[in-house]
Amino acid sequence: MTSVITDDSSGMGPLVAQLSRGGQRLRQADRAHPWVLDTVVVALVFLVFCLPDLLRGGVDDGDGPRRFRLAFTELPVAGMLALQAGLVLPLLWRRRKPMAAFGVIAAVFVLQWSLGAALRADVALFVALYSLALHGRLRQLPGAGAIMAGAMLLVAVRASSAVSVWDALFFLLSTATAALALGLMVRIRRAQLAGLRERATRLEIERDQRSRLATATERTRVAREMHDIVGHNLSVIITLADAGAYATDIAPERGKEALQLIGDTGRQALGELRRVLGVLRETGDGSSGGPELSPQPGIADIGALCATVRAAGLEVVYRTSGDVEAMDGGVQLTVYRIVQEALTNTMKHAADDTRVHLAVAVTDTGLSVRVQDTGPAAQPGPPNQEGHGLVGMRERAALYGGTVSAGPTDGGGWSVEAVLDLTSQGGAR
């Protein structure tokens, strides 16, 4: 028994899918040619409700109890056809102008029952009320309800010789209420579906925006990393190459040492580039297929960075205070890149006897980095413009609620100072 139920339920899937696709195609066709459905509705009402009256002479054609037949007036075919046209033809614009269609049908309905005639085409009034609840303005429904109640009362009074007024009124008002409720239910359902479609569209747009924002953020991060890596190491290589070329004739051993340092610096830069690009090439399963990735540099690597700068000919004095090794990895990378960029800028503008003082201090609430040199001050760029290096330092510091200031010192030279807030969420230890 269980297997039979399972087979039946599994077979409902394709049927529901086919019905859904068929309904979607019908809705698309209706949106393209709305007059087709309206014409079909009018044709169906005529065939099912109007044609039998025309063929048999109305509801008083011998069907039903004798007292019921005697309660209504027999109409000629021409009059019956005219009233049917007045009841049915307004359904052609029941969706475009539902209140107008309902008003015309209600007027013809009242005229018909004032003459004492009963027609099966009276069902058009209920169809018009349904269409008004579905397509019309909600503030029109109270007026339409009052008109409907008056029309139903007229019918109940006219049929009082055959049926109790209260019984007839209960049946007629129940039918009208059902038509009104069905129209409102379909309207609410369509509004819910439209809201769901709008929400799905909005979520797709937000997803695409988040994706583009994440892509832009990642591009900015990678560009900043590439600038720090390439800019610093190329500055060191250029400085060493110039020094080696100058020392070749005077002290060949110094030229050889410079070439070795150029090779070491190039290999270090290549390794860092592979690390950054290797992350970008990672596949979905987490395997990059490239070289092993080394850890991100931190405060502990600043010593080696200073040694490279010293090899390029600058004198660097480096000191720290506080528990710098306990910093979060992101904070350490930020400090390293700020120091790297500051030293790179110093090498670009340094003289032969330039001295660099580098200090990293950690307190309970913050971390400060100060890089000050005794060389000539860097030439400022155009107004309202800053180099990418200073912008990158400020972007890194801003991640931890910090600031970066740079400018010439009173005694000559250049100073860069960064302050990070370790109490913020990003700077938590």
N, C-alpha and C positions, 0 to 999 in steps of 0.2 A: 504493500500500500504506500509505503514511504517512497519507494522508487518511482511509482507512477506520478506522485505529486511533484517529485523532483524533476522528472522529465517534462511535465506540463509547464512548470515554472521556468525551466530553462528555455522552453520554446517561446515564451512570451517576450524574451529579449528582442529577437529579430522582428516580431510583430509590432512591438512598441516603437522600435526604431523606424520601421517602414511607415507607421502611422504618423510619427513625428516628422519624417521627411515629407510625407504627403501633405500634412498640414502646413509645413513651411512653404512648400511650392504653391499651395493654394493662397496663402497670405501674400506671397510675392506677386502672384498673378492678380490678386485683388487690388494690391497697391498700384499695379501697372494699369489695370482696366477696372476701376471700381463700379462702373455702370453695369458690368456683366452680372455681378452678384445681385445687385438691386433688381435687375430685369428678371433674373431667375426666381427671386423671392416673389415678385408680382405674378409671374407665370404659375408658380406652384400654388399660391393662394387662389388664383382664378380656377385652376384645374380641380383643386381639392374642394373648395368651398363655394365658388360661384357657379361653375358648370352644373353641378347637381340641381341647384335651384332653378336654373334656366331650363333644364330638361324636364323637371318634375313640377315646376310651378310654385316653388317656395316651400317653406317648412310646413305649410298647411295643405299638403298634397295627399293626405290620407294616412300619414305616419302619426303615431302617438294617439293619446286619448282624444275623444271627440270634443270635450270641453276645451282642450288645449288648442285644437284646430280652430274652433269657433272664436277664440280670443284674438285672433290676428286678421288683418285685412289682406285680401288677395290682390296683388298688384299685376298690372299688365306687363308683358315682357319688356316693352320699351321703358316703362318706369323702373322695373326691376334692374334692367341693364344700366340705366342712368345712375341709380343709387349704388350699384356694385362698382361702377367706374369711379364714383366719388369716394368710395371706401378704399378701393384697392390702388388706384393709380397714384395717390400721394405717397405710397410706400417707395416710389422711385427716388424720392429725395429724403427719405427717412434718416439717412446718415449725414447728409450735407446740411440739411435744415430740419432737424428733428422736431423742434417746437412747432414750426409751420405745418409740417406734415401731420403732427398730432392734432393741431387745431382744426385743420380742414376735415380730417377724418371724424373728429368728435362732432363737428357741426353737421356733417352728413348723417352721422349716427343719430343725433338728436332729432333731425328732420325725419328720418326714417321711422323712428319709434313714435314720433308725434303723429305720423300717419297711421300708426297701428300695425306696421309691417315688421316682420321678422325675417332676417336673412342670415344665411351661414357666413356671409362675407363680413359680419360684425366682428369676426376674429381679428380683422385688420386693426381695430382699435387697441387690442391688447398687444399686437405686434408693434404698433406705434408707441405705446407706453414703454414697452421694453427698449425700443430704440432710443427713446428720449432719456431713459435712465442710463443707457450705455454711452450715448454720444452727445447728449445735450448738456446744458449748464445745470449744475446742481440747484442753483437758486430758482430754477424754473419748475422743479419737481413739486413744491407745495401747491402752486397754482394748478398744475396738471392733475395732482391728486384730487383737488377740490372739483375740477371739471369731471374727472372720472367718477367720483362719488355721486355727483348730481346725475350723470348719465345712467349709472347703475340703478339709482333710485327710480328714475323714469321707467326703466325696463321692468323693475320689480312691481311698480304700480300697474303698468300695462298688463303684466302677466298675473295679476292678483286674482283674476277669475279662474285661473287654472292652478296656480301655485300660491302658497302662502307668501305674503310680502317679505316676511322676515327670513323665510327659508331661501327665497330667491335672492334677497339682498346679501345674505351670508355667502351663498355660492358665488355670486358675481363679484363681491368685494374680495373674497378669497382668491379668485382667479386673477383679479387685477393686482392684488398684493403679490401673488406669485410672479407675475410678469415683471412688476417693479423690482422685486428682490432679485430675480434672476439677472436683470440688466445691471443692477448695482454690484452683484457678485462678480459678473464678468468684467465690469469696469475696474473693480478693485484688483482683480487678478491680473488684468493687463497692466495696471499701474505698478503692481509689484514686479512683474516681469520686466517692465521698462526700467524700473529702479535698479533691478539686478543687472540688466545689460549696461546701464549707465555706470554702475559701480564697477563692473568688470572692465569696462573701457577705461575708467579713471585709474583702476589698479594697474592696468597695462601701461598707461602713460606714466604713472608714478614709478613702476618697475623700470621702464626705459630711462626715466630721468635719473633714478638711483644708479642704474648701470653706467650712464654717461658720466655722472658725477664721480662714481668710483673709478672709472677709467681716467678721467681728468686728474683726479687726486693721485692715482698711481703714476700717471705720466709725469706729474709734477715731482713726485718723490724720486722717480728714477732719474729725471733730468737733474735734480739737485744732487743725487749721488754721483752721477756721471760728471757733473761739473766739479764736485769736490775731488773726485779721484783723478780725472784727467787734468784739471787745472793745476792742482798741486804738483803732481808728479812731472808734468811737462815743464812747469816752472823750475823744478829742481834739476831736471835733465838739461834744460837750456843753460842754467847757471853753471852746472858742472861742465858742460861742453865748452862754454866760453872760457872757463877757468883752465880746462885741460888744454885747449888750443893755445892759450897764452903761456902756459907752463911747459909746453913741449920743447921749446928751444932753450929755456932757462933751466928747468929741472925735469928731465924726462920721466923720472920716477913719479913725480907728482901728476904728470899727464897720464901715466899708466893707472895710477890710483883713481884719477877722475873717470877714466873709461870703465874701470871696475864698478865704481859707484853708479855710473850711468846704467850699466847692465843690471845691477841689483835693483835700482829704482824702477827700471822698465819692467823687470820680472814681477816686482811688487804690484805695480800698476796693472799688469796683465792679469795677475791673480785676482785682484779686486774686481776688474772688469768681468772676468769669467764668473765670479760669484754673483754679481748683479745680473748679468745676462742669463746665467744659469737659472736663477729664480724665475725669470720671464719665460724660459723655455720649459718649465715644469709642466708635465702632463697631468691629467685628471687623477691618475693613481698615485701621484706624489713622486714618481721617478722622473728625473730630468734627463737621464742618459748622458750627462756631461761630467765634468770633473767634480770631485768632492768639494763641497762648499765649506769655506772656513768661517769661523764666528765673526760677527760684526766687531769692528775695532772699538775699544773702550779707553778709559782713562789710563789703564796700565800700558797702553800702546803709545801714549804721548811721549814717553821717554825715547822710544825708537824714532818717532817723528822728529823730535828735537835733534837727535843724532844725525839724521839725514840733512837737516837744515845746517847743522854745524859743518858737515862735510862740504856743503855748498859754499862755505866761506863766512857764514855769519856766526857771531857769538851769542849763544842762547843760555840764559839763566832760568832754570825751571824749578819751582818749588810748589809744594802743596801743603794744605792744612786741613785738619778734620779727617773723618773716615771716608775718604773718596772711593775706596773699593766697595763700600756697602751700597753704592748707588744702584738704582735700577738700570738694566741694560739699555733701555731707551734713553735715559738721561745721560749715560756714559757715551753713547754714540753721538748724542747731540753735542756734548762738550768736546769730544774728539773732533767732530766736523767743524765746529766754530774755531777751535784752535788751529786746525789745519788750514782753514780759509784765511785766518788772520796772518799766519806765518807765510802763506803763499803771497798775500798782498805785500808783506814786508819784503820778501825776496824780489818782487817786481820792482820796487822803488828803493832798495837798500843800496847804500854805499859800501866801500870796502871795510870801513871801520864801524859798521852798524852793530849795535848791541841790543839784544832783545831780552826783555824781562817778562816772563810768563808765570802767572800765579793762578792756582785753582784752590779756592777755599770753600769748605763745606761747614754750614752751621745747622742748627736744629730745624730751621724753617726755610733755608734757601741755599743756593750754590752760586758762587760768583767766579767768573773767568775774566782775567785782565791780561791783555797782551799789549805791551808798550815797547816801542823801539826808539832808538836815537837817530835814525836816519832821516832823510828829507821827507817832508809830509807829502802824501799822495796828492796829485793834482785833482781838484774836484771836477766832476763831469758837468754836463749842461744842467741848467736849473731844473728842479723837480725830477731829476733822473738820478738813479743810483745803479751801481753795478749789480750784476746777478749775484755776486758773492755776498754782499751786504744784505740783499733781499733774502737770499737763502738762509743766512744766519738768523735773521729776524723771524722767518717762518719757522725755523727749528725751535727757537726760543719760545715762540708764541704757543707751541704745543704744550708747554709746561708753564704757561702763565708768565713767561719771562719777557725781558726786553733786551735790546742790544743798542748800544750807543757807540759811535765812532767819530773821531775827529782829531785834528792836530793838538799837540800838547804845548804848554807854555814855553818849555825849554827847547822846542824843536822836536821833530819826530811825529809819530802817529800812535794813537791809542785806540784799542777796541776793548769794550767792557760789556760783558753779558751777565745778566742776573736771572736765575731760574727760581721759581717758587715751588719748593718741595712739598708744601702743604696742599697743593692742588691735586686733583684726582690723577692727572697724568704724571705728576712727579712723585707719587708715593713710592716709598722705598720697598 
